[in-house]
Amino acid sequence: MTYATDVAARGDLTERLLGTVARIATAARTRHARRRVYRATFAELAGLNNRELADVGLTRGDIKRGSREAAWAAVPA
């Protein structure tokens, strides 16, 4: 009987460990996807001249913030 209890405890630990690994992998994929969106948005906005940025309501100082907002909006948690 003690052996059966020990096996059940190990199974629970294994499930928790696998769940933790899955959450870490999901978080890494989310960060990577957001980073891709951020870099693409940043490059696109940085390539615009000041007049074009003003047309979309941004300044040079808003490029990082706008890129970060776009990344978080495009890739939900």
N, C-alpha and C positions, 0 to 999 in steps of 0.2 A: 504494500500500500504506500509506503514512503516513496518508493520508486515512481509510482504513478503521479504523485504530487510533485516530485522533482521534475518530471518530464513536462507537466503542465506549466510549471513556472518557467522552464526554459522556452517553451513555445510562446508564452506571453512576452518574454524578453526578446525573442527573435522577431515577433510581430512589431513590437515597439521600435526595435532597431531598424527594421526594414521600412517602417513608416517614417522614421526620422531621416533615413537616407533618401527616401522618395521626396520628402519635403525639401531637403537640401538641393536635390537635383532640379526640382520644379523652380525653386528660387533662383538657381543659377541660370536656367533657361530664360526666365523672366528678365533677369538683369541683362543677359546677353541680347535679348530682343530689344529691350529699351535702349541699350547702348547703340545698337545698329540704327534705330530710328533717330536717336539724338544726333549721331554723327552725320547721317544723311541730311537731316533738317538743318543742322549747323552749317554744313558745307553749302547747302543751297542758299541759305540766308546770307552767309558771308560773301557769296558770289554776287549779290545784288549791290548796286550802287546806292548812295544815300537817298536819292530821289525815289528809287523803286522801293526801298525800305519804308520811306515816308508814305508811299501809296498804300502799303498794307498796314500802316499804323505803328511801325516799329522804328527804333533808332539803333545805332550800332551797339549801344549798351544793353539793348533788350534781346540780343540774339541768343545769349546763353539761356536766359529765362524762357524765351519762346521755344527754344529747342527742347529744354527740359519738360515744359508743359506738353509739348507735342508727343514726346516719348511716353509720358505717363498716361496721356489720353489714348494713345494708340495701343498700348499694351496694358490691359488691366491686370491687377494683382491676382 
